[in-house]
């Protein structure tokens, strides 16, 4: 990689890092303001100014999830408790998709 291209990439990452910190601080500030005003329905959200910041946030969240998995010993984490439950959920989904395709083909042939 050329030196100037590397410098541009490093600068872009530095700016994204600063903007992500600012986005997190603003989210915390909005949540504190909502709590102070008594809003119970407030749902905090982060607003990202650029795609670079969004990508950096996604990378950091993924790294954090991986570190939690390593720390807790959880491997192949899914939303299901067991492997059998995961397989059953996949089967149900496949059955529903097949049924939908059959109904679509039946409607098309009529």
N, CA, C and O atoms as a GROMACS GRO file, in nm:
protein
  440
    1UNK      N    1   0.085  -0.118   0.000
    1UNK     CA    2   0.000   0.000   0.000
    1UNK      C    3   0.090   0.124   0.000
    1UNK      O    4   0.193   0.126   0.066
    2UNK      N    5   0.050   0.222  -0.072
    2UNK     CA    6   0.127   0.345  -0.078
    2UNK      C    7   0.120   0.419   0.055
    2UNK      O    8   0.024   0.406   0.130
    3UNK      N    9   0.225   0.495   0.080
    3UNK     CA   10   0.234   0.565   0.209
    3UNK      C   11   0.117   0.661   0.230
    3UNK      O   12   0.057   0.663   0.338
    4UNK      N   13   0.084   0.740   0.126
    4UNK     CA   14  -0.024   0.837   0.143
    4UNK      C   15  -0.159   0.769   0.159
    4UNK      O   16  -0.246   0.818   0.231
    5UNK      N   17  -0.178   0.656   0.092
    5UNK     CA   18  -0.304   0.583   0.106
    5UNK      C   19  -0.317   0.527   0.248
    5UNK      O   20  -0.425   0.526   0.306
    6UNK      N   21  -0.205   0.481   0.302
    6UNK     CA   22  -0.205   0.431   0.440
    6UNK      C   23  -0.234   0.545   0.538
    6UNK      O   24  -0.306   0.526   0.636
    7UNK      N   25  -0.178   0.663   0.511
    7UNK     CA   26  -0.202   0.779   0.597
    7UNK      C   27  -0.349   0.821   0.592
    7UNK      O   28  -0.407   0.856   0.694
    8UNK      N   29  -0.408   0.816   0.473
    8UNK     CA   30  -0.549   0.851   0.459
    8UNK      C   31  -0.636   0.751   0.535
    8UNK      O   32  -0.730   0.790   0.604
    9UNK      N   33  -0.604   0.622   0.523
    9UNK     CA   34  -0.680   0.519   0.593
    9UNK      C   35  -0.668   0.535   0.744
    9UNK      O   36  -0.767   0.522   0.816
   10UNK      N   37  -0.548   0.564   0.792
   10UNK     CA   38  -0.529   0.585   0.936
   10UNK      C   39  -0.607   0.706   0.984
   10UNK      O   40  -0.666   0.703   1.093
   11UNK      N   41  -0.608   0.812   0.906
   11UNK     CA   42  -0.682   0.933   0.942
   11UNK      C   43  -0.832   0.904   0.946
   11UNK      O   44  -0.903   0.950   1.036
   12UNK      N   45  -0.881   0.828   0.847
   12UNK     CA   46  -1.023   0.793   0.843
   12UNK      C   47  -1.062   0.712   0.966
   12UNK      O   48  -1.169   0.734   1.025
   13UNK      N   49  -0.976   0.617   1.006
   13UNK     CA   50  -1.004   0.537   1.124
   13UNK      C   51  -1.003   0.622   1.251
   13UNK      O   52  -1.086   0.603   1.340
   14UNK      N   53  -0.908   0.715   1.259
   14UNK     CA   54  -0.901   0.803   1.376
   14UNK      C   55  -1.026   0.890   1.386
   14UNK      O   56  -1.082   0.907   1.495
   15UNK      N   57  -1.070   0.944   1.273
   15UNK     CA   58  -1.191   1.027   1.273
   15UNK      C   59  -1.313   0.944   1.310
   15UNK      O   60  -1.399   0.990   1.386
   16UNK      N   61  -1.322   0.822   1.259
   16UNK     CA   62  -1.435   0.734   1.291
   16UNK      C   63  -1.435   0.701   1.440
   16UNK      O   64  -1.541   0.695   1.502
   17UNK      N   65  -1.317   0.680   1.497
   17UNK     CA   66  -1.306   0.651   1.640
   17UNK      C   67  -1.358   0.768   1.723
   17UNK      O   68  -1.432   0.749   1.820
   18UNK      N   69  -1.318   0.887   1.686
   18UNK     CA   70  -1.365   1.007   1.759
   18UNK      C   71  -1.516   1.026   1.743
   18UNK      O   72  -1.585   1.058   1.840
   19UNK      N   73  -1.566   1.007   1.622
   19UNK     CA   74  -1.709   1.025   1.599
   19UNK      C   75  -1.791   0.919   1.671
   19UNK      O   76  -1.902   0.948   1.716
   20UNK      N   77  -1.738   0.798   1.683
   20UNK     CA   78  -1.808   0.693   1.757
   20UNK      C   79  -1.815   0.728   1.905
   20UNK      O   80  -1.918   0.709   1.969
   21UNK      N   81  -1.705   0.778   1.959
   21UNK     CA   82  -1.705   0.820   2.100
   21UNK      C   83  -1.807   0.932   2.121
   21UNK      O   84  -1.877   0.933   2.222
   22UNK      N   85  -1.814   1.025   2.027
   22UNK     CA   86  -1.910   1.134   2.037
   22UNK      C   87  -2.053   1.082   2.027
   22UNK      O   88  -2.141   1.128   2.100
   23UNK      N   89  -2.077   0.986   1.938
   23UNK     CA   90  -2.212   0.928   1.922
   23UNK      C   91  -2.254   0.858   2.050
   23UNK      O   92  -2.370   0.870   2.092
   24UNK      N   93  -2.162   0.785   2.113
   24UNK     CA   94  -2.194   0.718   2.239
   24UNK      C   95  -2.223   0.820   2.350
   24UNK      O   96  -2.315   0.801   2.430
   25UNK      N   97  -2.145   0.927   2.354
   25UNK     CA   98  -2.166   1.030   2.456
   25UNK      C   99  -2.302   1.099   2.435
   25UNK      O  100  -2.373   1.125   2.532
   26UNK      N  101  -2.337   1.128   2.310
   26UNK     CA  102  -2.466   1.192   2.282
   26UNK      C  103  -2.582   1.099   2.316
   26UNK      O  104  -2.685   1.145   2.366
   27UNK      N  105  -2.566   0.970   2.289
   27UNK     CA  106  -2.671   0.874   2.323
   27UNK      C  107  -2.693   0.873   2.474
   27UNK      O  108  -2.807   0.873   2.521
   28UNK      N  109  -2.584   0.872   2.550
   28UNK     CA  110  -2.595   0.874   2.696
   28UNK      C  111  -2.658   1.005   2.744
   28UNK      O  112  -2.737   1.005   2.838
   29UNK      N  113  -2.623   1.116   2.679
   29UNK     CA  114  -2.679   1.245   2.717
   29UNK      C  115  -2.829   1.249   2.689
   29UNK      O  116  -2.906   1.298   2.772
   30UNK      N  117  -2.871   1.199   2.573
   30UNK     CA  118  -3.014   1.198   2.542
   30UNK      C  119  -3.091   1.109   2.638
   30UNK      O  120  -3.203   1.142   2.678
   31UNK      N  121  -3.032   0.996   2.676
   31UNK     CA  122  -3.097   0.907   2.772
   31UNK      C  123  -3.110   0.974   2.908
   31UNK      O  124  -3.213   0.961   2.974
   32UNK      N  125  -3.006   1.046   2.949
   32UNK     CA  126  -3.011   1.117   3.077
   32UNK      C  127  -3.115   1.228   3.073
   32UNK      O  128  -3.188   1.249   3.170
   33UNK      N  129  -3.123   1.300   2.961
   33UNK     CA  130  -3.223   1.406   2.946
   33UNK      C  131  -3.364   1.348   2.951
   33UNK      O  132  -3.453   1.406   3.014
   34UNK      N  133  -3.385   1.235   2.886
   34UNK     CA  134  -3.517   1.172   2.886
   34UNK      C  135  -3.554   1.125   3.026
   34UNK      O  136  -3.669   1.139   3.068
   35UNK      N  137  -3.457   1.071   3.098
   35UNK     CA  138  -3.484   1.025   3.234
   35UNK      C  139  -3.515   1.143   3.325
   35UNK      O  140  -3.601   1.134   3.412
   36UNK      N  141  -3.443   1.254   3.305
   36UNK     CA  142  -3.466   1.373   3.388
   36UNK      C  143  -3.604   1.433   3.361
   36UNK      O  144  -3.667   1.487   3.452
   37UNK      N  145  -3.649   1.424   3.236
   37UNK     CA  146  -3.780   1.480   3.203
   37UNK      C  147  -3.894   1.382   3.233
   37UNK      O  148  -4.011   1.416   3.218
   38UNK      N  149  -3.860   1.260   3.276
   38UNK     CA  150  -3.962   1.165   3.316
   38UNK      C  151  -4.018   1.080   3.204
   38UNK      O  152  -4.122   1.017   3.221
   39UNK      N  153  -3.951   1.075   3.090
   39UNK     CA  154  -3.999   0.992   2.980
   39UNK      C  155  -3.962   0.847   3.007
   39UNK      O  156  -3.845   0.813   3.020
   40UNK      N  157  -4.062   0.763   3.016
   40UNK     CA  158  -4.036   0.621   3.041
   40UNK      C  159  -4.031   0.541   2.912
   40UNK      O  160  -3.983   0.428   2.911
   41UNK      N  161  -4.080   0.598   2.802
   41UNK     CA  162  -4.085   0.526   2.675
   41UNK      C  163  -3.963   0.550   2.588
   41UNK      O  164  -3.959   0.505   2.474
   42UNK      N  165  -3.863   0.621   2.640
   42UNK     CA  166  -3.746   0.655   2.559
   42UNK      C  167  -3.661   0.532   2.533
   42UNK      O  168  -3.631   0.455   2.624
   43UNK      N  169  -3.623   0.514   2.408
   43UNK     CA  170  -3.537   0.402   2.368
   43UNK      C  171  -3.408   0.461   2.310
   43UNK      O  172  -3.411   0.521   2.203
   44UNK      N  173  -3.297   0.446   2.380
   44UNK     CA  174  -3.173   0.509   2.332
   44UNK      C  175  -3.125   0.448   2.200
   44UNK      O  176  -3.128   0.326   2.182
   45UNK      N  177  -3.081   0.534   2.111
   45UNK     CA  178  -3.030   0.491   1.982
   45UNK      C  179  -2.903   0.570   1.951
   45UNK      O  180  -2.887   0.684   1.993
   46UNK      N  181  -2.816   0.505   1.876
   46UNK     CA  182  -2.696   0.576   1.830
   46UNK      C  183  -2.720   0.622   1.688
   46UNK      O  184  -2.775   0.549   1.606
   47UNK      N  185  -2.678   0.744   1.660
   47UNK     CA  186  -2.688   0.798   1.525
   47UNK      C  187  -2.546   0.812   1.471
   47UNK      O  188  -2.463   0.880   1.531
   48UNK      N  189  -2.518   0.747   1.359
   48UNK     CA  190  -2.384   0.748   1.303
   48UNK      C  191  -2.377   0.847   1.188
   48UNK      O  192  -2.459   0.842   1.097
   49UNK      N  193  -2.279   0.937   1.192
   49UNK     CA  194  -2.270   1.037   1.085
   49UNK      C  195  -2.222   0.980   0.952
   49UNK      O  196  -2.259   1.031   0.846
   50UNK      N  197  -2.140   0.874   0.955
   50UNK     CA  198  -2.087   0.817   0.830
   50UNK      C  199  -2.090   0.664   0.836
   50UNK      O  200  -2.109   0.605   0.942
   51UNK      N  201  -2.070   0.603   0.721
   51UNK     CA  202  -2.064   0.457   0.714
   51UNK      C  203  -1.940   0.402   0.783
   51UNK      O  204  -1.942   0.292   0.836
   52UNK      N  205  -1.830   0.481   0.781
   52UNK     CA  206  -1.708   0.437   0.850
   52UNK      C  207  -1.733   0.420   0.999
   52UNK      O  208  -1.685   0.325   1.060
   53UNK      N  209  -1.809   0.512   1.057
   53UNK     CA  210  -1.840   0.505   1.200
   53UNK      C  211  -1.931   0.386   1.228
   53UNK      O  212  -1.912   0.315   1.326
   54UNK      N  213  -2.029   0.364   1.141
   54UNK     CA  214  -2.120   0.250   1.158
   54UNK      C  215  -2.042   0.118   1.150
   54UNK      O  216  -2.066   0.027   1.228
   55UNK      N  217  -1.950   0.110   1.055
   55UNK     CA  218  -1.868  -0.010   1.040
   55UNK      C  219  -1.780  -0.033   1.162
   55UNK      O  220  -1.766  -0.146   1.208
   56UNK      N  221  -1.721   0.074   1.215
   56UNK     CA  222  -1.636   0.063   1.334
   56UNK      C  223  -1.718   0.015   1.453
   56UNK      O  224  -1.672  -0.069   1.530
   57UNK      N  225  -1.839   0.068   1.468
   57UNK     CA  226  -1.926   0.026   1.579
   57UNK      C  227  -1.961  -0.122   1.565
   57UNK      O  228  -1.962  -0.195   1.664
   58UNK      N  229  -1.989  -0.166   1.443
   58UNK     CA  230  -2.023  -0.306   1.419
   58UNK      C  231  -1.904  -0.396   1.453
   58UNK      O  232  -1.921  -0.501   1.515
   59UNK      N  233  -1.784  -0.355   1.412
   59UNK     CA  234  -1.664  -0.434   1.442
   59UNK      C  235  -1.640  -0.444   1.592
   59UNK      O  236  -1.606  -0.551   1.643
   60UNK      N  237  -1.658  -0.333   1.662
   60UNK     CA  238  -1.634  -0.334   1.807
   60UNK      C  239  -1.736  -0.420   1.880
   60UNK      O  240  -1.702  -0.492   1.974
   61UNK      N  241  -1.862  -0.412   1.838
   61UNK     CA  242  -1.965  -0.495   1.902
   61UNK      C  243  -1.938  -0.643   1.877
   61UNK      O  244  -1.958  -0.726   1.966
   62UNK      N  245  -1.893  -0.676   1.756
   62UNK     CA  246  -1.862  -0.815   1.725
   62UNK      C  247  -1.744  -0.863   1.810
   62UNK      O  248  -1.745  -0.975   1.862
   63UNK      N  249  -1.642  -0.778   1.824
   63UNK     CA  250  -1.526  -0.815   1.906
   63UNK      C  251  -1.566  -0.833   2.052
   63UNK      O  252  -1.516  -0.922   2.120
   64UNK      N  253  -1.656  -0.746   2.099
   64UNK     CA  254  -1.703  -0.758   2.238
   64UNK      C  255  -1.781  -0.888   2.258
   64UNK      O  256  -1.764  -0.955   2.359
   65UNK      N  257  -1.866  -0.923   2.163
   65UNK     CA  258  -1.941  -1.048   2.173
   65UNK      C  259  -1.847  -1.168   2.173
   65UNK      O  260  -1.868  -1.264   2.247
   66UNK      N  261  -1.743  -1.162   2.088
   66UNK     CA  262  -1.646  -1.272   2.084
   66UNK      C  263  -1.573  -1.285   2.216
   66UNK      O  264  -1.548  -1.396   2.263
   67UNK      N  265  -1.537  -1.172   2.277
   67UNK     CA  266  -1.466  -1.179   2.405
   67UNK      C  267  -1.555  -1.235   2.514
   67UNK      O  268  -1.509  -1.308   2.602
   68UNK      N  269  -1.684  -1.201   2.510
   68UNK     CA  270  -1.778  -1.256   2.608
   68UNK      C  271  -1.792  -1.406   2.588
   68UNK      O  272  -1.797  -1.482   2.684
   69UNK      N  273  -1.798  -1.449   2.462
   69UNK     CA  274  -1.808  -1.592   2.434
   69UNK      C  275  -1.686  -1.666   2.486
   69UNK      O  276  -1.698  -1.773   2.547
   70UNK      N  277  -1.566  -1.608   2.463
   70UNK     CA  278  -1.444  -1.672   2.512
   70UNK      C  279  -1.441  -1.675   2.664
   70UNK      O  280  -1.400  -1.775   2.723
   71UNK      N  281  -1.486  -1.567   2.728
   71UNK     CA  282  -1.481  -1.559   2.874
   71UNK      C  283  -1.580  -1.655   2.939
   71UNK      O  284  -1.551  -1.712   3.044
   72UNK      N  285  -1.695  -1.673   2.877
   72UNK     CA  286  -1.798  -1.759   2.936
   72UNK      C  287  -1.791  -1.902   2.885
   72UNK      O  288  -1.859  -1.990   2.938
   73UNK      N  289  -1.710  -1.926   2.784
   73UNK     CA  290  -1.698  -2.061   2.729
   73UNK      C  291  -1.812  -2.099   2.638
   73UNK      O  292  -1.828  -2.217   2.607
   74UNK      N  293  -1.891  -2.003   2.595
   74UNK     CA  294  -2.003  -2.032   2.506
   74UNK      C  295  -1.952  -2.041   2.363
   74UNK      O  296  -1.886  -1.949   2.314
   75UNK      N  297  -1.982  -2.150   2.298
   75UNK     CA  298  -1.940  -2.168   2.158
   75UNK      C  299  -2.062  -2.192   2.073
   75UNK      O  300  -2.161  -2.252   2.118
   76UNK      N  301  -2.055  -2.146   1.950
   76UNK     CA  302  -2.166  -2.163   1.856
   76UNK      C  303  -2.297  -2.114   1.917
   76UNK      O  304  -2.399  -2.183   1.909
   77UNK      N  305  -2.293  -1.999   1.976
   77UNK     CA  306  -2.411  -1.946   2.043
   77UNK      C  307  -2.521  -1.919   1.941
   77UNK      O  308  -2.497  -1.858   1.837
   78UNK      N  309  -2.640  -1.966   1.974
   78UNK     CA  310  -2.757  -1.932   1.894
   78UNK      C  311  -2.864  -1.885   1.990
   78UNK      O  312  -2.845  -1.887   2.112
   79UNK      N  313  -2.975  -1.844   1.935
   79UNK     CA  314  -3.083  -1.800   2.023
   79UNK      C  315  -3.155  -1.919   2.086
   79UNK      O  316  -3.240  -1.901   2.172
   80UNK      N  317  -3.120  -2.038   2.043
   80UNK     CA  318  -3.182  -2.158   2.098
   80UNK      C  319  -3.094  -2.218   2.206
   80UNK      O  320  -2.972  -2.202   2.204
   81UNK      N  321  -3.155  -2.286   2.299
   81UNK     CA  322  -3.081  -2.342   2.412
   81UNK      C  323  -2.997  -2.461   2.372
   81UNK      O  324  -2.884  -2.475   2.420
   82UNK      N  325  -3.046  -2.546   2.288
   82UNK     CA  326  -2.974  -2.669   2.255
   82UNK      C  327  -2.964  -2.685   2.104
   82UNK      O  328  -3.032  -2.618   2.027
   83UNK      N  329  -2.878  -2.776   2.065
   83UNK     CA  330  -2.860  -2.806   1.923
   83UNK      C  331  -2.989  -2.862   1.864
   83UNK      O  332  -3.027  -2.829   1.752
   84UNK      N  333  -3.055  -2.949   1.941
   84UNK     CA  334  -3.179  -3.010   1.892
   84UNK      C  335  -3.287  -2.904   1.869
   84UNK      O  336  -3.361  -2.909   1.770
   85UNK      N  337  -3.295  -2.808   1.960
   85UNK     CA  338  -3.394  -2.701   1.944
   85UNK      C  339  -3.363  -2.616   1.822
   85UNK      O  340  -3.453  -2.573   1.751
   86UNK      N  341  -3.235  -2.593   1.796
   86UNK     CA  342  -3.196  -2.516   1.678
   86UNK      C  343  -3.233  -2.591   1.551
   86UNK      O  344  -3.286  -2.532   1.457
   87UNK      N  345  -3.206  -2.722   1.548
   87UNK     CA  346  -3.240  -2.802   1.430
   87UNK      C  347  -3.391  -2.804   1.408
   87UNK      O  348  -3.438  -2.795   1.294
   88UNK      N  349  -3.468  -2.814   1.516
   88UNK     CA  350  -3.614  -2.815   1.505
   88UNK      C  351  -3.664  -2.681   1.451
   88UNK      O  352  -3.757  -2.678   1.370
   89UNK      N  353  -3.603  -2.572   1.494
   89UNK     CA  354  -3.643  -2.440   1.443
   89UNK      C  355  -3.613  -2.429   1.294
   89UNK      O  356  -3.692  -2.371   1.219
   90UNK      N  357  -3.501  -2.484   1.250
   90UNK     CA  358  -3.468  -2.482   1.108
   90UNK      C  359  -3.568  -2.566   1.030
   90UNK      O  360  -3.613  -2.526   0.922
   91UNK      N  361  -3.603  -2.682   1.083
   91UNK     CA  362  -3.702  -2.768   1.016
   91UNK      C  363  -3.836  -2.697   1.002
   91UNK      O  364  -3.899  -2.701   0.896
   92UNK      N  365  -3.881  -2.632   1.111
   92UNK     CA  366  -4.009  -2.558   1.105
   92UNK      C  367  -4.003  -2.450   0.998
   92UNK      O  368  -4.098  -2.433   0.921
   93UNK      N  369  -3.893  -2.379   0.992
   93UNK     CA  370  -3.878  -2.273   0.893
   93UNK      C  371  -3.880  -2.330   0.752
   93UNK      O  372  -3.944  -2.274   0.663
   94UNK      N  373  -3.810  -2.442   0.732
   94UNK     CA  374  -3.809  -2.505   0.600
   94UNK      C  375  -3.947  -2.555   0.561
   94UNK      O  376  -3.988  -2.541   0.445
   95UNK      N  377  -4.019  -2.613   0.656
   95UNK     CA  378  -4.156  -2.659   0.628
   95UNK      C  379  -4.245  -2.543   0.586
   95UNK      O  380  -4.321  -2.554   0.490
   96UNK      N  381  -4.234  -2.433   0.659
   96UNK     CA  382  -4.317  -2.316   0.627
   96UNK      C  383  -4.283  -2.263   0.488
   96UNK      O  384  -4.372  -2.225   0.412
   97UNK      N  385  -4.154  -2.260   0.454
   97UNK     CA  386  -4.113  -2.211   0.322
   97UNK      C  387  -4.163  -2.304   0.212
   97UNK      O  388  -4.208  -2.259   0.108
   98UNK      N  389  -4.155  -2.436   0.236
   98UNK     CA  390  -4.204  -2.532   0.138
   98UNK      C  391  -4.354  -2.518   0.117
   98UNK      O  392  -4.403  -2.522   0.004
   99UNK      N  393  -4.426  -2.503   0.226
   99UNK     CA  394  -4.571  -2.487   0.218
   99UNK      C  395  -4.606  -2.361   0.138
   99UNK      O  396  -4.698  -2.362   0.056
  100UNK      N  397  -4.532  -2.254   0.162
  100UNK     CA  398  -4.556  -2.130   0.091
  100UNK      C  399  -4.530  -2.147  -0.059
  100UNK      O  400  -4.606  -2.098  -0.142
  101UNK      N  401  -4.420  -2.217  -0.093
  101UNK     CA  402  -4.390  -2.243  -0.235
  101UNK      C  403  -4.498  -2.327  -0.300
  101UNK      O  404  -4.540  -2.299  -0.412
  102UNK      N  405  -4.542  -2.432  -0.230
  102UNK     CA  406  -4.647  -2.518  -0.286
  102UNK      C  407  -4.775  -2.439  -0.311
  102UNK      O  408  -4.838  -2.454  -0.416
  103UNK      N  409  -4.815  -2.356  -0.216
  103UNK     CA  410  -4.936  -2.276  -0.233
  103UNK      C  411  -4.921  -2.178  -0.349
  103UNK      O  412  -5.016  -2.154  -0.423
  104UNK      N  413  -4.801  -2.123  -0.363
  104UNK     CA  414  -4.777  -2.029  -0.472
  104UNK      C  415  -4.787  -2.101  -0.608
  104UNK      O  416  -4.847  -2.048  -0.702
  105UNK      N  417  -4.728  -2.220  -0.617
  105UNK     CA  418  -4.734  -2.298  -0.741
  105UNK      C  419  -4.877  -2.341  -0.771
  105UNK      O  420  -4.920  -2.342  -0.887
  106UNK      N  421  -4.951  -2.378  -0.667
  106UNK     CA  422  -5.090  -2.420  -0.684
  106UNK      C  423  -5.174  -2.304  -0.735
  106UNK      O  424  -5.258  -2.320  -0.824
  107UNK      N  425  -5.152  -2.185  -0.678
  107UNK     CA  426  -5.227  -2.067  -0.721
  107UNK      C  427  -5.190  -2.029  -0.864
  107UNK      O  428  -5.274  -1.982  -0.940
  108UNK      N  429  -5.065  -2.049  -0.900
  108UNK     CA  430  -5.020  -2.015  -1.034
  108UNK      C  431  -5.078  -2.110  -1.138
  108UNK      O  432  -5.111  -2.068  -1.249
  109UNK      N  433  -5.093  -2.238  -1.102
  109UNK     CA  434  -5.144  -2.338  -1.197
  109UNK      C  435  -5.295  -2.326  -1.217
  109UNK      O  436  -5.347  -2.373  -1.318
  110UNK      N  437  -5.365  -2.264  -1.125
  110UNK     CA  438  -5.511  -2.252  -1.138
  110UNK      C  439  -5.552  -2.139  -1.226
  110UNK      O  440  -5.672  -2.116  -1.245
   0.00000   0.00000   0.00000
